Amino acid sequence: MEAFATFLLNFVYVSAILALVALGLAMVFGLLGVMNMAHGEFVMLGAYSAYVVQTAQISFFWAIPLAIFVSAIFGFLIEWSVIRHLYNRAFDTLLATWGLAILIRKGVEVVFTRDYKSVNQVVPGTVELFGVNYPAYRLILISIIICIFVVLLLWYQRSKVGLRVRAMVQNPGLAAAIGIDIAILSRVTFVIGVSTAGLAGALLAPLVRVEPYIGLDYLLSSFFILVVGGLGSIEGLLIGSTIIGGTDAVISTIFDKTAGYMSVLIISILFLWLRPDGIFYRR
């Protein structure tokens, strides 16, 4: 019973983390059609923001606004200088953001070197839940991620900005004709998307090694999730995260981490072959 409870908690934790990491890519790719290959680098910038805060010996909670601020600034500059010229040209955005990812990664290497950094645990200790002792910080992360998704869903469905984003996605020409500033709205959406990636990096920093290549694994996981779940819906994102996270957790527990990664890769290939639009797809 304890083993099952531990597995269930790990399943929820992994799925929640993957959903948060993939959220920004789902917004940028699903809503704007931008294949942001620098998505993982924004996760990395968030993690390094947490490391900088720790080095400055101030409260870890300052890492969250710092990560959002840094990601938003980089996101704004990238959108303004490059991405705004490439909308509706998905392959061009892939090439451009791949080059930007390398540039960001090498810049971080210059500043912080390639050595692994670590961020201290913010909330050490465990909490007894379902008869097992589970890390307290993981439970806090799960709660934070649920709150983030609830707030984002309410914002997207009920706010005026969310209404304009939906109009822009469904019919850009008509949205522009009725006075919606498509350029500004696209920029805001892009900045929010990359900021969520930075937030994910800051929250994950105490649990992972912090180094310049940390974002590559998260980039691949995010694409796997979108391949399985589909683009343009919260449901697809959550289902994709559950399938990818659950498969990885089950296979890694039974065999090892390599087998878990291979199983996720096989599932993604099968979906690309048999159901390329994913489970949910905004048409």
Backbone bond lengths (Angstrom), bond angles and torsions (degrees), N, CA, C in turn:
res aa  C-N    CA-C-N  psi(-1)  N-CA   C-N-CA  omega(-1)  CA-C   N-CA-C  phi
1 M - - - 1.469 - - 1.529 111.05 -
2 E 1.330 115.63 -42.97 1.463 119.63 179.33 1.526 110.75 -64.20
3 A 1.326 116.80 -39.96 1.463 120.29 179.16 1.525 110.55 -63.48
4 F 1.338 116.56 -40.51 1.467 119.89 179.03 1.523 110.64 -66.34
5 A 1.344 117.38 -41.49 1.465 120.67 179.21 1.528 110.81 -63.11
6 T 1.330 116.46 -40.97 1.463 120.42 178.16 1.525 110.50 -63.55
7 F 1.332 115.72 -44.27 1.462 119.40 178.57 1.533 110.79 -62.31
8 L 1.324 117.45 -42.30 1.464 120.92 -179.20 1.522 111.11 -62.67
9 L 1.324 116.78 -43.35 1.465 120.73 178.95 1.533 110.31 -65.25
10 N 1.330 116.57 -42.12 1.467 119.44 177.39 1.530 111.35 -63.40
11 F 1.319 115.86 -37.76 1.465 120.89 178.47 1.526 110.66 -61.61
12 V 1.327 116.45 -46.71 1.466 120.89 179.26 1.524 110.39 -64.70
13 Y 1.322 116.32 -42.51 1.468 120.66 -179.04 1.526 111.75 -62.70
14 V 1.332 117.16 -49.79 1.467 120.61 -178.44 1.525 110.32 -62.69
15 S 1.323 117.73 -43.00 1.463 121.27 -179.76 1.522 110.97 -62.98
16 A 1.338 116.63 -41.66 1.464 120.90 -179.58 1.529 111.09 -65.74
17 I 1.326 116.44 -43.82 1.471 120.51 179.50 1.529 110.53 -62.80
18 L 1.312 117.20 -45.17 1.463 120.31 -179.84 1.528 111.27 -64.04
19 A 1.329 116.53 -37.91 1.467 119.98 178.07 1.521 110.86 -62.87
20 L 1.338 116.60 -42.28 1.462 120.24 179.74 1.525 110.92 -66.18
21 V 1.328 116.72 -43.32 1.463 120.47 -179.16 1.529 111.13 -64.20
22 A 1.342 116.28 -40.23 1.470 120.56 -177.15 1.519 112.74 -80.38
23 L 1.327 117.94 -13.21 1.463 121.08 -174.94 1.523 112.05 -56.77
24 G 1.321 117.16 -47.80 1.461 120.48 -178.14 1.517 112.33 -62.74
25 L 1.337 116.59 -40.96 1.464 119.83 178.98 1.522 110.62 -67.93
26 A 1.333 116.22 -36.38 1.464 119.71 177.87 1.522 110.94 -62.87
27 M 1.333 117.49 -38.19 1.458 120.77 178.73 1.528 110.88 -68.49
28 V 1.338 116.21 -48.26 1.463 120.58 -174.24 1.532 111.14 -71.88
29 F 1.316 117.05 -43.04 1.457 121.37 -178.59 1.526 111.11 -79.91
30 G 1.340 115.62 -45.64 1.452 119.75 -175.68 1.515 114.06 -71.41
31 L 1.336 117.99 -37.30 1.453 121.41 -176.72 1.525 112.74 -94.23
32 L 1.327 117.41 -36.84 1.464 120.68 -175.38 1.522 113.73 -104.56
33 G 1.329 117.12 -13.92 1.459 119.59 -178.08 1.514 113.72 74.17
34 V 1.330 116.93 19.68 1.469 121.88 -179.09 1.526 109.02 -96.88
35 M 1.314 117.43 118.01 1.462 121.36 177.64 1.533 108.50 -83.10
36 N 1.308 115.53 88.89 1.457 121.49 -172.57 1.528 110.92 -83.35
37 M 1.323 116.20 93.01 1.455 120.76 178.82 1.522 112.44 -74.83
38 A 1.331 117.17 -5.55 1.465 121.37 175.64 1.521 111.55 -93.52
39 H 1.334 117.23 8.91 1.463 120.26 -177.96 1.531 111.56 -56.58
40 G 1.320 116.72 -45.02 1.462 120.23 -179.70 1.514 112.68 -62.87
41 E 1.335 116.92 -30.61 1.466 120.05 179.71 1.535 111.18 -69.43
42 F 1.316 117.72 -28.49 1.464 119.37 175.27 1.529 110.83 -71.50
43 V 1.335 116.38 -35.07 1.468 119.61 172.07 1.523 109.20 -61.29
44 M 1.318 116.55 -43.26 1.461 121.96 179.02 1.531 111.77 -62.54
45 L 1.338 117.19 -41.96 1.466 120.47 177.88 1.517 111.34 -62.03
46 G 1.332 116.50 -37.84 1.462 119.77 176.51 1.513 112.32 -63.99
47 A 1.338 116.14 -41.37 1.463 120.10 178.90 1.528 111.19 -64.85
48 Y 1.334 116.88 -41.27 1.462 119.57 177.88 1.528 111.83 -69.19
49 S 1.319 117.81 -27.85 1.465 120.27 174.43 1.526 110.20 -61.72
50 A 1.337 115.95 -40.71 1.461 120.06 176.46 1.517 111.32 -64.37
51 Y 1.341 116.55 -39.10 1.459 120.21 178.51 1.529 111.23 -65.44
52 V 1.333 116.97 -40.19 1.468 120.94 178.51 1.518 110.43 -63.00
53 V 1.315 116.52 -42.47 1.467 120.51 178.75 1.522 110.22 -62.02
54 Q 1.331 116.54 -42.63 1.465 119.54 178.29 1.525 111.00 -64.04
55 T 1.331 116.77 -42.45 1.467 120.86 179.52 1.525 111.45 -61.77
56 A 1.337 115.42 -35.06 1.462 120.11 178.45 1.520 112.43 -77.17
57 Q 1.344 116.17 -4.52 1.467 122.74 177.80 1.533 112.51 59.00
58 I 1.311 114.35 44.56 1.462 119.63 172.95 1.520 107.74 -120.08
59 S 1.324 116.27 171.86 1.453 121.55 -174.39 1.522 111.75 -58.31
60 F 1.332 115.13 138.79 1.459 120.85 179.61 1.523 111.75 -58.49
61 F 1.306 117.40 -29.27 1.453 120.24 -175.55 1.533 112.36 -63.40
62 W 1.342 116.65 -19.57 1.464 119.64 174.05 1.523 111.60 -71.48
63 A 1.338 116.76 -15.87 1.464 119.81 178.81 1.523 111.45 -64.84
64 I 1.317 117.47 -30.87 1.468 120.54 -176.94 1.527 111.21 -67.62
65 P 1.353 119.65 -54.76 1.469 117.68 176.84 1.528 113.18 -63.97
66 L 1.342 117.61 -33.67 1.460 119.58 178.64 1.528 110.37 -65.09
67 A 1.332 117.82 -44.53 1.461 121.19 179.96 1.524 110.76 -62.44
68 I 1.319 116.96 -42.68 1.467 120.63 178.99 1.523 110.29 -64.60
69 F 1.342 116.31 -42.90 1.459 120.65 -179.33 1.532 111.55 -63.77
70 V 1.327 116.77 -48.08 1.462 121.04 -179.00 1.525 110.38 -62.22
71 S 1.327 116.61 -45.57 1.468 120.38 179.93 1.518 111.28 -64.31
72 A 1.335 116.41 -40.00 1.464 120.18 -179.68 1.530 111.09 -64.98
73 I 1.328 117.34 -41.40 1.463 120.87 179.29 1.529 110.63 -64.16
74 F 1.343 116.25 -48.71 1.461 119.31 178.39 1.528 110.46 -62.56
75 G 1.337 116.68 -41.44 1.452 120.34 -179.95 1.517 112.25 -62.78
76 F 1.337 116.04 -42.52 1.466 119.95 178.54 1.525 111.00 -62.11
77 L 1.321 116.90 -45.83 1.471 120.99 -178.69 1.530 111.27 -64.09
78 I 1.328 116.71 -40.49 1.462 120.29 -179.68 1.522 110.50 -67.85
79 E 1.334 116.81 -43.95 1.464 119.67 -179.79 1.520 110.93 -65.15
80 W 1.325 116.01 -43.03 1.466 120.55 -176.92 1.530 112.06 -68.57
81 S 1.323 116.08 -38.51 1.466 119.54 -174.15 1.521 113.34 -88.80
82 V 1.334 117.95 -29.66 1.468 119.99 -172.60 1.527 112.59 -126.33
83 I 1.321 116.96 -58.44 1.465 120.88 -166.71 1.519 112.77 -63.87
84 R 1.321 118.21 -37.62 1.472 119.99 -176.10 1.528 112.29 -62.27
85 H 1.316 117.10 -19.50 1.460 120.38 178.41 1.540 111.98 -87.97
86 L 1.340 116.76 -6.28 1.471 119.91 -170.53 1.520 113.77 -121.89
87 Y 1.334 118.72 10.64 1.457 119.70 177.91 1.528 110.20 -58.98
88 N 1.342 115.03 143.55 1.471 122.95 -176.93 1.526 112.33 69.46
89 R 1.324 116.44 17.04 1.470 121.44 175.84 1.528 107.18 -132.36
90 A 1.350 115.54 74.70 1.462 121.70 -170.03 1.520 112.49 -58.25
91 F 1.327 117.19 -44.96 1.466 119.14 -177.35 1.522 111.27 -65.33
92 D 1.335 116.53 -36.54 1.464 119.77 177.83 1.524 111.32 -65.70
93 T 1.335 116.84 -37.78 1.473 119.12 177.63 1.523 110.40 -66.85
94 L 1.334 116.64 -34.21 1.472 120.03 177.11 1.522 110.28 -60.91
95 L 1.325 116.92 -49.17 1.463 120.38 -178.80 1.525 111.63 -65.09
96 A 1.334 115.61 -43.41 1.470 119.48 -177.36 1.525 111.22 -64.74
97 T 1.327 116.96 -46.30 1.467 119.72 -177.47 1.525 111.66 -73.01
98 W 1.347 116.88 -25.99 1.470 118.60 174.19 1.527 109.98 -64.76
99 G 1.314 116.42 -43.78 1.458 119.31 176.20 1.515 112.36 -64.08
100 L 1.329 117.11 -40.06 1.461 120.63 178.03 1.529 111.17 -64.89
101 A 1.329 116.12 -36.06 1.469 119.72 178.38 1.521 110.67 -61.51
102 I 1.333 116.14 -44.44 1.468 120.04 178.29 1.526 110.17 -62.27
103 L 1.333 116.60 -41.78 1.458 121.05 -179.72 1.531 111.57 -62.72
104 I 1.325 116.56 -45.00 1.471 120.47 179.05 1.521 110.17 -63.85
105 R 1.325 116.12 -43.68 1.465 120.85 -178.15 1.523 110.80 -61.93
106 K 1.320 116.69 -44.82 1.462 119.79 -179.30 1.527 111.06 -68.65
107 G 1.330 116.74 -33.86 1.458 119.79 176.04 1.517 112.15 -63.38
108 V 1.330 115.75 -40.91 1.466 119.57 177.20 1.523 110.85 -66.49
109 E 1.332 116.86 -37.71 1.467 119.97 176.55 1.525 111.35 -60.38
110 V 1.325 117.37 -40.09 1.463 121.06 179.70 1.516 110.84 -63.51
111 V 1.333 116.16 -41.05 1.467 120.32 -175.57 1.526 111.68 -79.07
112 F 1.346 116.71 -44.69 1.467 120.48 -171.19 1.525 113.59 -110.69
113 T 1.329 118.61 -3.40 1.465 124.90 -173.46 1.537 109.77 66.85
114 R 1.336 116.23 176.16 1.471 120.60 -178.68 1.521 112.34 -90.80
115 D 1.319 118.23 0.97 1.456 121.32 -179.69 1.525 110.80 -64.87
116 Y 1.330 115.35 146.91 1.451 119.97 176.70 1.523 110.03 -68.80
117 K 1.316 115.43 138.35 1.465 121.60 173.40 1.527 108.18 -113.36
118 S 1.298 116.29 159.67 1.463 120.01 177.14 1.520 109.33 -133.20
119 V 1.318 114.85 148.02 1.460 122.00 177.27 1.520 107.54 -116.13
120 N 1.310 116.44 130.49 1.456 120.86 -176.61 1.525 111.72 -64.78
121 Q 1.321 114.82 151.31 1.459 119.89 176.62 1.529 110.70 -62.43
122 V 1.311 115.78 133.41 1.463 120.37 -179.40 1.519 110.83 -81.50
123 V 1.321 115.32 -44.85 1.470 120.74 -179.77 1.523 106.96 -123.00
124 P 1.322 118.08 88.87 1.469 120.01 179.71 1.524 111.13 -73.21
125 G 1.313 114.59 169.60 1.457 118.59 176.51 1.516 112.26 93.65
126 T 1.325 114.63 178.26 1.460 121.48 -176.71 1.523 110.47 -127.18
127 V 1.317 113.92 164.96 1.464 121.81 176.30 1.520 107.35 -126.40
128 E 1.327 117.10 135.57 1.460 119.60 178.65 1.522 109.54 -79.37
129 L 1.327 115.71 123.33 1.458 121.26 -178.14 1.518 108.19 -146.03
130 F 1.322 116.29 127.45 1.475 122.36 -177.94 1.526 111.33 56.40
131 G 1.323 115.41 32.10 1.455 119.63 176.00 1.510 115.15 83.95
132 V 1.337 118.10 4.46 1.467 120.66 178.80 1.527 109.20 -126.56
133 N 1.324 115.39 152.91 1.461 120.86 175.64 1.533 108.45 -89.23
134 Y 1.329 115.72 118.01 1.457 120.95 -175.85 1.519 108.99 -120.60
135 P 1.360 117.61 142.60 1.473 120.20 -177.91 1.530 111.74 -53.42
136 A 1.314 115.72 129.25 1.466 121.15 -176.60 1.522 111.85 -63.59
137 Y 1.333 116.78 -38.68 1.467 119.11 -176.61 1.521 111.34 -65.71
138 R 1.323 116.88 -34.55 1.474 119.46 178.01 1.529 110.47 -64.38
139 L 1.315 116.44 -41.40 1.467 120.10 178.97 1.527 110.40 -64.70
140 I 1.329 116.61 -38.60 1.466 120.03 177.36 1.519 110.47 -63.94
141 L 1.326 116.21 -41.19 1.464 120.11 178.88 1.526 111.32 -61.46
142 I 1.314 116.78 -43.95 1.468 120.39 178.69 1.526 110.29 -58.33
143 S 1.324 116.74 -44.25 1.468 121.13 179.51 1.527 111.26 -63.85
144 I 1.336 116.69 -43.48 1.471 120.80 179.48 1.526 110.68 -62.39
145 I 1.328 116.79 -43.21 1.464 120.70 -178.13 1.524 110.68 -64.73
146 I 1.317 117.54 -41.07 1.469 120.32 177.17 1.526 109.96 -60.18
147 C 1.331 116.66 -44.50 1.471 120.56 178.90 1.527 111.48 -62.15
148 I 1.335 116.85 -41.16 1.471 120.97 179.48 1.522 110.44 -60.36
149 F 1.322 116.93 -44.82 1.464 119.96 -178.21 1.529 111.71 -68.54
150 V 1.315 116.93 -37.86 1.470 119.53 178.19 1.524 110.31 -63.97
151 V 1.345 116.68 -46.82 1.467 120.68 -179.96 1.528 110.47 -62.86
152 L 1.328 116.74 -44.14 1.464 120.09 -178.69 1.526 111.22 -64.35
153 L 1.326 116.36 -41.33 1.458 120.03 179.93 1.524 110.99 -63.86
154 L 1.341 116.59 -43.37 1.466 120.26 178.06 1.529 110.80 -63.96
155 W 1.344 115.72 -41.20 1.469 119.63 178.88 1.525 110.95 -62.60
156 Y 1.310 116.43 -43.72 1.464 120.53 -176.29 1.527 112.03 -68.79
157 Q 1.332 116.48 -35.78 1.457 120.28 -174.96 1.528 113.69 -88.78
158 R 1.339 118.82 -27.41 1.455 120.45 -169.64 1.526 114.99 -118.29
159 S 1.319 118.10 -18.51 1.462 118.81 -177.84 1.519 110.94 -83.65
160 K 1.342 116.07 160.25 1.458 120.73 177.86 1.527 111.14 -65.96
161 V 1.336 115.36 -38.03 1.464 118.72 178.26 1.527 110.42 -63.86
162 G 1.336 116.75 -43.09 1.453 120.39 177.74 1.516 112.06 -60.48
163 L 1.335 115.96 -39.67 1.467 120.40 177.39 1.526 110.84 -62.63
164 R 1.331 116.68 -41.62 1.461 120.03 179.15 1.519 111.80 -67.64
165 V 1.332 116.65 -36.78 1.470 119.47 176.99 1.524 110.18 -63.15
166 R 1.328 117.16 -43.71 1.467 120.15 179.01 1.527 110.80 -62.27
167 A 1.326 115.68 -40.66 1.465 119.22 178.22 1.519 111.09 -64.27
168 M 1.331 116.98 -41.58 1.464 121.53 179.73 1.521 110.96 -63.29
169 V 1.335 116.51 -40.82 1.459 120.26 -177.94 1.531 110.97 -69.50
170 Q 1.331 117.30 -41.72 1.457 121.14 -175.05 1.531 112.34 -74.98
171 N 1.332 116.97 -38.53 1.464 119.38 -178.15 1.531 109.11 -154.05
172 P 1.330 117.71 85.39 1.471 120.76 -176.48 1.525 113.14 -58.28
173 G 1.337 117.09 -40.26 1.460 119.96 -178.46 1.515 112.13 -63.72
174 L 1.327 116.85 -45.41 1.460 120.93 179.47 1.526 110.60 -66.92
175 A 1.344 116.62 -39.09 1.465 120.11 178.84 1.520 110.83 -61.30
176 A 1.328 117.00 -42.52 1.463 120.48 178.03 1.527 110.93 -66.04
177 A 1.348 116.45 -36.27 1.462 120.46 -178.11 1.529 112.69 -65.91
178 I 1.325 117.46 -29.07 1.467 120.10 -179.67 1.528 112.18 -93.29
179 G 1.333 117.29 9.15 1.454 120.57 171.18 1.510 116.51 102.75
180 I 1.339 118.10 6.15 1.461 120.58 178.13 1.528 109.06 -79.15
181 D 1.321 116.32 127.78 1.466 121.28 179.73 1.528 108.51 -78.76
182 I 1.320 116.43 95.46 1.457 121.91 -176.08 1.529 111.94 -61.50
183 A 1.332 116.70 -39.60 1.465 120.76 -176.87 1.526 111.11 -62.70
184 I 1.339 116.09 -47.92 1.468 120.12 -179.29 1.519 110.62 -66.41
185 L 1.327 116.31 -42.05 1.463 120.20 -178.38 1.526 111.29 -64.76
186 S 1.318 116.93 -39.62 1.467 120.61 176.64 1.527 110.55 -63.75
187 R 1.321 116.11 -40.67 1.462 120.03 179.39 1.521 111.15 -64.31
188 V 1.317 116.83 -43.58 1.466 121.01 178.97 1.525 110.23 -62.39
189 T 1.337 117.09 -43.52 1.466 121.02 179.76 1.523 110.83 -62.83
190 F 1.317 116.74 -42.81 1.465 120.52 179.34 1.528 110.39 -63.16
191 V 1.324 116.92 -45.23 1.470 120.59 -178.65 1.524 110.59 -64.45
192 I 1.333 117.96 -41.79 1.463 120.02 178.02 1.523 110.23 -63.17
193 G 1.332 116.42 -41.16 1.461 119.90 -179.58 1.520 112.88 -60.80
194 V 1.328 117.38 -48.32 1.469 119.44 -178.89 1.533 111.06 -72.28
195 S 1.329 117.15 -26.52 1.472 119.93 177.87 1.524 111.41 -67.62
196 T 1.346 116.77 -35.68 1.462 118.61 176.42 1.524 111.27 -66.08
197 A 1.339 116.66 -31.80 1.463 119.86 175.38 1.526 110.49 -66.21
198 G 1.338 117.01 -42.66 1.458 120.12 176.34 1.516 112.17 -62.32
199 L 1.331 116.52 -40.64 1.465 121.06 176.46 1.524 110.88 -60.44
200 A 1.331 116.80 -43.55 1.464 120.55 178.31 1.528 110.89 -60.52
201 G 1.327 116.75 -41.80 1.458 119.99 179.49 1.518 112.81 -62.68
202 A 1.331 116.55 -41.58 1.471 120.12 179.28 1.524 111.20 -65.41
203 L 1.326 116.88 -41.16 1.465 120.08 -179.42 1.525 112.06 -69.05
204 L 1.330 116.34 -31.84 1.465 120.71 -178.41 1.519 113.23 -83.31
205 A 1.326 117.11 -17.28 1.466 121.23 -172.24 1.536 114.19 -52.61
206 P 1.335 120.10 -41.76 1.473 118.26 -179.99 1.531 113.88 -68.29
207 L 1.328 117.89 -10.56 1.465 120.78 -173.89 1.523 113.26 -108.35
208 V 1.323 117.45 -8.92 1.466 120.55 -174.82 1.526 110.27 -131.36
209 R 1.316 115.73 167.36 1.459 119.87 171.83 1.528 108.04 -77.43
210 V 1.307 116.12 139.98 1.463 121.12 -178.74 1.518 108.16 -104.88
211 E 1.325 116.16 113.62 1.469 121.84 -179.82 1.527 108.06 -154.59
212 P 1.333 117.85 164.08 1.470 120.38 -171.16 1.523 115.48 -60.76
213 Y 1.331 117.87 -23.69 1.461 120.20 -176.35 1.532 112.71 -99.62
214 I 1.305 116.92 12.82 1.455 120.89 -177.65 1.522 112.29 -62.01
215 G 1.331 116.46 -29.30 1.460 119.60 -174.24 1.514 115.19 -74.33
216 L 1.346 118.56 -19.22 1.459 120.33 -174.93 1.521 112.25 -63.19
217 D 1.329 117.11 -44.10 1.470 120.28 179.38 1.522 110.87 -62.93
218 Y 1.329 116.48 -40.45 1.462 119.69 -178.70 1.525 111.25 -70.56
219 L 1.318 117.36 -32.35 1.460 120.05 176.03 1.527 110.28 -63.05
220 L 1.335 117.10 -47.19 1.459 120.63 179.95 1.523 111.02 -63.46
221 S 1.328 117.01 -44.00 1.465 120.34 178.94 1.520 111.12 -60.16
222 S 1.329 116.56 -40.45 1.465 120.60 -179.42 1.521 110.99 -64.12
223 F 1.329 117.29 -42.05 1.465 119.92 178.16 1.522 111.17 -66.77
224 F 1.329 117.16 -38.50 1.463 120.01 176.67 1.525 110.60 -58.96
225 I 1.329 116.14 -42.94 1.464 121.27 -179.15 1.518 111.12 -62.92
226 L 1.335 116.74 -42.89 1.460 120.35 -179.39 1.526 111.19 -70.28
227 V 1.327 117.47 -33.79 1.461 120.97 176.92 1.524 110.29 -62.67
228 V 1.325 116.94 -43.30 1.465 121.43 -177.80 1.524 111.28 -77.96
229 G 1.319 117.17 -47.14 1.466 120.62 -174.33 1.508 113.97 -80.41
230 G 1.325 117.75 -30.33 1.452 121.28 -175.68 1.511 111.55 98.43
231 L 1.319 115.81 169.09 1.455 122.01 -175.65 1.519 111.54 -101.91
232 G 1.341 115.11 149.84 1.453 119.99 166.30 1.508 116.33 87.84
233 S 1.338 119.56 12.33 1.461 119.64 178.82 1.518 110.55 -147.95
234 I 1.326 114.90 144.94 1.466 120.17 175.44 1.527 110.02 -64.84
235 E 1.340 115.83 -37.38 1.462 119.59 -179.71 1.521 111.44 -59.00
236 G 1.341 115.47 -45.87 1.453 119.60 179.43 1.519 112.31 -61.59
237 L 1.338 115.37 -41.07 1.465 120.00 178.77 1.527 111.01 -61.30
238 L 1.326 116.54 -46.21 1.467 120.48 -177.85 1.530 111.35 -68.56
239 I 1.340 116.84 -42.21 1.463 119.66 178.79 1.525 110.34 -64.76
240 G 1.342 116.50 -44.25 1.456 119.79 178.71 1.520 112.12 -61.00
241 S 1.327 116.64 -42.08 1.471 120.75 178.72 1.520 110.93 -63.95
242 T 1.325 116.26 -39.56 1.466 120.19 -179.89 1.523 111.15 -66.37
243 I 1.329 117.30 -43.75 1.461 120.45 -179.12 1.525 111.10 -67.48
244 I 1.331 116.36 -47.92 1.467 119.71 -179.47 1.521 111.09 -66.27
245 G 1.343 116.29 -48.04 1.463 119.93 -179.57 1.511 112.13 -64.70
246 G 1.342 117.06 -42.21 1.460 120.39 -179.47 1.515 112.39 -65.87
247 T 1.324 116.50 -43.20 1.467 119.97 178.81 1.520 111.41 -62.15
248 D 1.342 115.19 -45.00 1.466 119.64 179.18 1.520 110.97 -61.34
249 A 1.350 116.10 -43.63 1.472 120.05 -178.20 1.526 111.27 -65.27
250 V 1.330 117.48 -44.26 1.463 120.71 -177.48 1.522 111.09 -66.66
251 I 1.334 116.95 -51.84 1.465 120.07 -176.14 1.528 111.30 -67.12
252 S 1.330 116.63 -38.77 1.472 119.49 178.82 1.521 111.24 -65.01
253 T 1.337 117.31 -34.87 1.464 120.73 178.63 1.525 111.15 -69.48
254 I 1.330 116.39 -40.97 1.462 120.18 -177.71 1.526 111.37 -75.56
255 F 1.335 116.57 -43.02 1.467 120.64 -176.79 1.530 110.07 -112.06
256 D 1.345 117.03 -97.60 1.458 120.56 177.42 1.523 108.85 -155.21
257 K 1.328 116.96 179.22 1.465 121.57 -175.25 1.536 111.39 -65.03
258 T 1.315 116.99 -36.31 1.466 119.84 179.56 1.524 111.05 -63.39
259 A 1.329 116.11 -43.11 1.463 120.21 177.85 1.526 110.69 -63.48
260 G 1.333 116.69 -37.56 1.461 120.51 177.86 1.517 111.33 -63.06
261 Y 1.316 116.91 -43.69 1.466 120.62 179.11 1.524 111.10 -65.54
262 M 1.326 117.43 -40.35 1.460 121.08 179.38 1.525 110.54 -64.34
263 S 1.319 117.90 -39.23 1.465 120.45 179.73 1.527 111.03 -65.20
264 V 1.329 116.61 -39.33 1.469 120.77 177.24 1.523 110.25 -64.08
265 L 1.324 116.26 -41.69 1.466 120.95 179.13 1.527 111.05 -63.00
266 I 1.326 117.13 -42.35 1.463 121.19 179.56 1.523 110.72 -64.08
267 I 1.328 117.25 -42.75 1.472 120.64 178.29 1.525 110.47 -61.06
268 S 1.324 117.08 -42.53 1.468 120.79 -179.79 1.522 110.95 -64.12
269 I 1.333 116.99 -41.53 1.465 120.55 178.70 1.527 110.60 -63.82
270 L 1.328 117.28 -41.71 1.463 121.14 178.76 1.519 111.35 -62.66
271 F 1.328 116.77 -40.63 1.454 119.55 178.43 1.529 111.12 -66.59
272 L 1.333 116.70 -41.05 1.464 119.44 177.36 1.525 111.59 -61.50
273 W 1.311 116.42 -32.73 1.460 121.74 -177.87 1.528 111.36 -81.49
274 L 1.347 116.47 -48.59 1.456 120.56 -171.37 1.524 113.97 -95.95
275 R 1.323 117.06 -30.05 1.474 120.57 -178.41 1.527 108.79 -143.69
276 P 1.309 117.94 74.16 1.473 121.39 -173.20 1.516 114.45 -64.30
277 D 1.341 118.67 -21.31 1.455 120.55 178.47 1.521 113.22 -84.58
278 G 1.341 117.92 -4.82 1.447 120.94 -178.55 1.517 111.84 81.61
279 I 1.333 115.33 -176.62 1.468 120.69 -178.26 1.513 111.28 -72.90
280 F 1.332 117.07 -45.80 1.455 122.29 176.02 1.519 107.59 -114.59
281 Y 1.305 115.42 140.67 1.466 118.35 179.52 1.509 108.72 -149.39
282 R 1.341 116.13 128.85 1.462 121.50 176.95 1.512 108.35 -79.39
283 R 1.330 115.42 118.38 1.464 119.35 179.70 1.516 110.99 -102.92
